[in-house]
Amino acid sequence: MGDFDEKDVVTLCGQIGTVLLENGAETSRVENTVEYIGRAVNMPVICHATMTGIFVSSEKTATTRIFKVRVGDFNLQKVDKINTLSRKFSQHELTFSELKNAVVEVEYDTSDFTWWQKWLGAGLVSVAPMLLFKATWFDLFLSFFVGIMGYVMTQFVGKHSKIPYISVAVGGLTISILAHVLAISGIATSANSIIISSLMPLVPGVPMTNSLREIIERNTISGLVRATDAIMAGISIGSGVVIGQILIKAIVGGM
């Protein structure tokens, strides 16, 4: 067995599955990757993944481990790194100890894009839908900055509050207020177009996509959990937009 035993394999498999699931991978990918690792060392394991936990058991003995999962922000770069490591390990390009160390490195990796890169990305995502609306070039320019402001507020609130979905609600509120102020002041042509476009960086695209994939693959529970999370995020964004509209109308009406 080399420098590892069955317990080590089960533990590492569970750790790999946890990293994948917490960073946006669908449950079928988690289960396949975990079982793939077990077969690569001739210690087949059975994996069952849900949105709150991962169960890994050895097919040869009663060795079993349960791993608690806390799904929050996703990082698809970590998912890609784990997939790459699993392929290299199966092709015997990595030893078990090297794989173990690499997984720990990926799990605790805190590297991220710089703030200006995130802001630029949010602005570009906000601009794209304006092309479909055939908006004016100036409205397209405004949606770039409104989208950035909504994203910045979402990130700021997310760092200072642990209340679920409050950050995207504040982001929607910020975008709604800015768009209506620009329209009322005559700077922007269409507040609604700017709002719809600027909300794109806040839309939970990955959870929505993964929920559909889960349901199609008959992982009904995980699919419904992801879908519920995406729906709640969408409702929160919409609530922020509506509150912003009400506030602007109340202020304008009272003037």
N, C-alpha and C positions, 0 to 999 in steps of 0.2 A: 504493500500500500504506500510505500515511500514515506514522506514526512507528514502524512495526514491520515486520519481515520474517518470512519463513517460519520461520526458526530461533527467533525470539521466540515465535511462536504455538505451536510444538511444545514449547518449554520451559515456557511458561505452562500449557499443557494437561497436561503431566506433573506440574507442581506442584499443580494443582487435583486431579488424580487421586490424588496422594499424600496430600494433606490429607483427602480423602474416605475413602480406604481405611484410613488410620491411625486414623480417628475413628469407625469402625463401619459405614461404608456397604458394601453388598454390591457385588460386582464388576460386576454388570450395570449398576447405577446409575453406577458410576465410568466404565465404558466409554461409556455413553450420554451422560453429561454432557460428557466430554472431546470426543467426536465432535461434540456439539452446538455447543461453543465454536468448533471448527474451521469448521463450516458457516456459522456466524454471520458470519465474516469472509471467506467465500469461499475458504478454504484448508482443504479437507477433509483430515482426518487419520484414521488407523486406530489404535485403542487396544486393547491386550490386557492385562488386569489379572490378576495372580495374588496370592496372599497374601504373596509375598516381593518382587515387583517389578512395575513398570508399563512397558510398551513402547509408545511413541508414534511413529508414522511418518507422514510426509506422503504423500498419494496422488499428488502431482504430481512430487515429486523423491525423492531417496534420503535426505533428511534424517530421521534417526532418533535418538531418545534413550531411554535406559534409566534408570529411577528405582528405587532400592532402597527398599523399604518395611519399616518396623519396626512391626509391629502390637502394641500394648500396651493401655493404657487407652483407652476410647473416650469421645468427646464429641459427642453428637448435636446439640448446639447449633451446633458448627462445620459439621456436615453441612448443617444447615438454612440457615446463613448462605451457604455456598458455592452451594447450590441457588438461593437468592434472588438472589445476584449473577449467576449464569449466566442466569437468566430476564431480569433487567434488561439485561444485555449483549445478549442476543438481540433485545430490544425496542428497542435503541439508546438506552437510558436511561443507559448508561455508555460511556465511551470505552475503548479498549484499555489506555491507561496508567492510567486510573482503576480498571479491573478488576484490573490487575496489582498496584497498590498496595493495593487492598482485600483481595486474596488473601493477600498478605504479612502484612497486619494480622491477618487471621483465623488464619493459620498460627502466628504467634507470640503470639497472644492467650493470656494466662495467667489471665484472670479466672475466678473459680470461685465456687460457693456458699460461704457462711460455714459455719464448723464447726457452729454450732447448727442451721442449716438442714439440714445433712447428718444430724446426729444425730436431729433430729425426723423426717426422712424415713425413716431406718432404723427408728426406733421404730414409726412408723405402718405401714410395710410388715410389720413383725413381728407386729403386732396382728391384721391382717386374717385370716390363716388360723385364728386362735383362734375366730373367729365360726363357722367351718364345723365345728369340733370341739365346739361348744356347751359350751365351757369356762366355768368360774366367772369372775365379773368380776375376782376378785383374781388368778387365773392370767393373765387377759388383761392386767391391769396389770403383772404381773411380766414377761411376755413383752416388753412395751414396753422395759423397762430392760435385760433380758438381750440383746435384739436390738441395742440401742445399744452395749452393752459388747463384743459380738462384732464389730460393725462397727468400733469404735474400735481394737480390737486388730489387726484386719485392716489398717487404714490405717497404724497405727504400725509394724507389722512390714514392710509394703510399702515404707515410706519408708526403712527401715534395712537391708533385705536385698534382694539382686537374685536370690535363688534362686527360680525359677518355682514358683508354687502354694504356697509355704510360708506366705504371708500368710493365705490362706483356710483352710489347715489349722490354723493357730493360732487363727483366728476360730472354727472349729468346735470346737476343743479348749476354748476359753474358754466357749462357750455350753453345751457338754456338762457341764463341771464346775459351772458356776453353777446350771444347771437341776437337777442331781442333788443338789447341796448344799441347795438350797431345798426339794426334795422330802423328803430325808432328815430335815431339821430340822423338817418339818411345816408349813413356811410355804406351800409350793405343793402342789397336789393331784396334778397329773400332770406329771412331768418330760419324758415323751416329747412331749406336746403343746407344751410350751414350747420344746423343742429344735427340733421341726419348724417351728414358726412363726418362731422367732428366726433360723433359717438362711436365710430368704427374702431378706434383703438381700445375702447372699453368693452366691446362685444365679446362674450366668452366663446370664441370660435372653436378652440381645441376641445373644451368639454362638450359642446354641441356635436362636433364631428365624432368624438369618441363614443358618445352615448348612442348615436345611430349605429356605429360599428358593433358596439356591444349587443344591442338589441338584434341586429341582423345575424350575429353569431350565436344568438340564443342565450347570451349571458344577461338574462332579463333583469336581475336584481341590480347588478352593477350599472347596466344601461339606464335604468330608471333613476338610480341615485345620481348619476352624472347629469341626466336630463333635468332632474329637479334642481340641481345646483345651477345649471345654466338658466333655467326659467326664473329662479329666484334672483339671479344676477340681472337678468333682463328686466324683471319687474322693478328692481331697485333703481336701475338706470332710468326707466320710464317715470318712476315716481319723482326722481330728482328733476327731470325735465318739466313735468307738470307743475311741481312746486315753484320752479323758476318762472314759469308762465304766469302763475297766479300772483306771485310777488310783483312781477313787472306790471301786470294789469292793475293791481291794487295801488301801486305807486303812481302810475300814469293817471289812473282815474281819480286819485286824490289830489292831483296837482291842479 
